[in-house]
Amino acid sequence: MPSSRRAVLASALVAGVAGCTDLESNSDAEPTPTDSTPADAPEYAVWSRDTRADRLGLVSLGGGPETPAVFAASAESGGEPSGEHTLQALGLQDGDERWRLGVADPVQTPPEYLEVDDRSMFVVATGRESLHGEAFVVHAVDPVSGETFWRFDTDDRRFLVPMAVDDGVVFVGRRDDQYAEDGEFVYALDGADGEQLWRTETGDVGPTGHAARRGLLFADAARRLRALDIEDGEVLWSAEAESQAYDTRAERVFVQQDGLVRGLAHADGEELWRREFEFTVSRITSPRAAGDETVFVGDHGGRLLAVSPLDGDTSWTLSVDRDQGFSLRVARGSEQLYVAGAGVHAVDPVSGDRAWEFDPDVEGRVDVQTGVSTVFAHADRRVWALDPESGDPRWTFEPESDLAGVATAGDVAFVGVDGAVYALDGNAG
């Protein structure tokens, strides 16, 4: 989510937690009454709501300045496909239902916000995980009523994924369940009516890693990053890439393949520098931060390297994981960098010095997200609110089921468990 969007959501939450006026729905229709609060809601919950879905598959945040919301989407709960699913918008401050959209198949992608012709809408993909089902269909949804403006599908049943939104245009990528370097497409759709403006052949498009920046659409497809002209879809340049990162000024793009990391010029893909590492790179990333565009390189052996975006030189190296197979997860706070693997590490982004380490006794990997004055860590069935100065847990949320999603804004974490959504105050305790 862009930092400006996070600021809108955070400011709305700060007002709500402080006891200010609740957000209001712009809908003229009578909102659906909210079901009862789950009996197991913890004392540090700002609110918690039963969505009436048997199981949630997605919890995310989004919206424009006038329509920030928590989105909760139902998932299959076992057995035969039900053919009856929902996407709900809940108020940030109170959890009350703003609108509900009925769909035949589960929602598969977080809603992307779009403004076109003085209208606001959200774009999502629905479908099933197998081509033997319904594949994916893209919908544009009215954020006030929940009604569908338009939908986009293809005759040959493919997985369609919204990649980016730019200046009233929705970019959609396509893939199937047979990985290939060609035979699929990227589409540009008119946001007003969903009509196709152009399409460009690519390989299978990945679920993430795409960006629309300064007249170019960067499409991550079949281990190759392609820079497409937004106006007509022409491929201006491409580069092999297993992972990629972008600077905040839209001047450089960084790509990684095996142990090679390169810095490329945004406009034409000219190679500005290259670094060959003697280890297998797990992933590169460059979390947004004012005045800092460091490229972080993850080593499968458990190390994190901070690399200069100007020349690729290493600024510092830190061991951050106890096991092989380190998968890089990095979040940037106002003063510190937070790195997750088997645990969470708070690191000075300039020196690489470690301030603290949080090492929970859990199997698998831990992810990390930052709030205003809280660091949220989460694994499959656990969420921790950590003090950013010490790394000490303020509380631990331990439901008996897997988490459907964790999204944060301000110092509140929105967590989906079974069919309920919990808004958890990171400053409590």
C-alpha positions, -999 to +999 in steps of 0.1 A: +000+000+000+014+034-008+026+055+021+000+082+014-028+057+017-013+044+050-013+079+063-050+084+055-058+051+072-036+058+102-051+093+107-086+079+106-077+053+132-060+077+155-091+098+155-113+068+162-092+053+190-091+088+206-129+088+207-137+112+179-167+110+155-170+077+137-165+074+099-198+077+081-210+057+051-221+077+021-246+051+011-283+060+011-291+024+016-297+010+050-265-008+061-267-045+070-267-049+108-234-061+122-235-095+138-225-100+174-190-096+188-171-129+191-171-142+226-133-148+226-124-112+218-094-101+238-094-071+261-070-052+238-095-053+209-107-020+197-136-039+181-142-074+168-170-086+145-184-118+132-188-114+094-212-143+091-188-161+067-178-196+078-142-188+070-123-157+057-097-159+030-086-123+029-084-093+052-069-061+038-070-023+041-076+002+013-098+029-001-096+066-010-096+096+013-134+094+017-138+057+018-111+040+040-122+005+050-113-029+062-121-055+035-130-090+045-136-118+019-150-152+025-132-185+015-143-220+008-149-238+041-144-274+028-165-298+008-180-288-026-177-251-038-206-232-024-211-207-052-220-181-026-193-157-013-190-122-001-167-092+000-175-068+029-163-033+037-161-026+074-156+007+091-121+013+104-131+027+137-162+006+146-162-025+124-197-018+113-206-031+078-205-003+051-215-026+022-215-062+012-210-077-023-222-112-032-200-131-056-201-166-069-164-173-062-139-163-035-122-129-038-085-136-046-069-101-046-070-071-022-092-043-036-073-017-057-087+018-054-095+037-086-109+072-095-122+078-130-147+103-144-155+116-108-163+081-097-146+060-071-144+022-074-125-008-063-110-035-086-108-071-074-104-106-089-126-135-080-122-171-089-109-205-079-075-219-076-079-244-105-086-241-142-111-268-137-132-243-118-140-207-129-105-192-132-104-155-122-127-127-132-119-090-126-147-068-111-149-030-106-171-024-075-189+008-063-175+015-028-208+031-016-233+005-027-211-026-034-226-029-068-205-040-098-197-013-125-181-037-149-163-071-152-135-084-174-130-120-184-113-140-212-129-168-232-100-192-225-103-193-187-071-178-172-061-164-139-065-126-142-047-105-116-050-067-112-013-054-114-016-017-110-039+013-115-027+046-131-046+076-143-079+059-147-064+028-164-064-007-148-036-031-158-044-068-156-020-097-160-028-132-171-014-166-163-025-203-162-013-233-142+014-242-167+045-219-162+057-205-196+078-176-209+052-166-235+016-172-245+000-149-219-009-113-219-010-080-200-041-059-206-048-022-202-085-016-194-104+017-194-114+022-157-147+038-167-162+007-185-136-021-185-131-019-222-097-032-235-073-004-246-044-027-256-028-060-248+008-072-249+021-108-250+042-119-220+049-150-200+028-160-170+023-129-149+031-132-112+008-122-083+030-093-071+061-073-081+045-050-106+045-012-106+032+018-127+058+046-126+065+077-147+048+065-179+060+028-176+043-003-164+067-028-149+054-063-154+069-093-135+063-123-158+081-156-160+113-145-143+116-115-166+108-079-157+093-060-187+090-022-190+059-014-210+048+019-224+016+027-206+000+044-236+003+015-261+018-015-243+050-016-263+078-034-245+106-008-242+131-030-224+133-062-203+156-079-179+159-113-163+146-111-127+137-135-100+129-105-077+130-067-082+129-035-062+122+001-071+136+034-059+113+061-047+124+087-073+115+065-103+151+067-115+164+032-110+151-003-110+169-032-093+168-068-105+181-101-091+188-134-107+206-162-087+236-144-072+236-114-095+220-080-086+220-052-111+209-015-110+192-004-142+180+030-155+143+034-152+137+048-187+157+025-209+170-004-188+207+007-192+229-012-167+243+012-142+261-013-120+262-050-112+272-071-082+279-108-082+276-125-048+292-158-039+259-170-024+224-176-037+203-145-032+169-153-017+153-119-026+160-082-029+138-054-016+139-016-010+113-005+015+102+031+011+117+057+035+123+094+031+159+101+021+169+064+021+167+041-009+190+013+003+186-021-016+185-050+009+198-083-003+189-115+015+212-145+016+197-180+018+222-187+046+206-161+069+224-128+062+211-094+053+232-070+032+226-033+028+236-022-008+240+013-022+215+020-049+241+042-066+269+017-072+260-016-056+286-014-028+278-031+005+273-007+034+269-034+061+262-071+066+242-086+095+233-122+104+196-122+110+184-158+108+194-190+126+184-214+097+191-219+061+165-207+036+162-171+048+133-154+030+137-117+032+110-097+049+118-061+057+096-032+071+108+003+076+098+024+107+106+061+112+140+054+127+147+017+125+146-012+101+128-044+111+138-076+095+119-109+099+128-145+094+128-170+123+122-139+145+123-101+143+154-079+144+155-041+149+184-027+130+199+008+126+195+014+088+227+034+086+252+014+107+236-021+106+238-023+144+212-045+160+191-028+187+172-059+198+160-093+187+126-110+192+130-148+190+096-165+195+093-202+200+073-210+169+078-231+138+081-216+104+086-180+094+076-147+111+064-116+092+067-080+104+047-048+099+052-014+115+027+010+131+032+045+145+045+033+178+041-005+175+059-033+157+035-061+147+050-096+142+029-126+131+031-162+123+005-187+111-015-187+144+000-159+165+003-121+164+026-101+187+025-063+195+061-053+202+075-022+218+097-006+191+123+005+217+129-028+235+112-055+214+093-067+244+058-080+237+029-059+249+005-087+242+002-120+222-029-129+203-032-167+200-063-180+183-067-217+177-070-213+139-048-200+111-049-163+104-068-152+073-047-121+071-030-093+091-032-057+080-020-027+099-027+011+101-017+034+128-012+012+159-040-012+151-037-046+135-067-060+117-067-098+119-090-124+103-097-156+122-122-182+110-152-159+101-143-130+124-123-098+121-104-084+151-091-048+154-063-051+180-048-020+197-010-023+196-006+002+224-027-018+249-009-037+277 
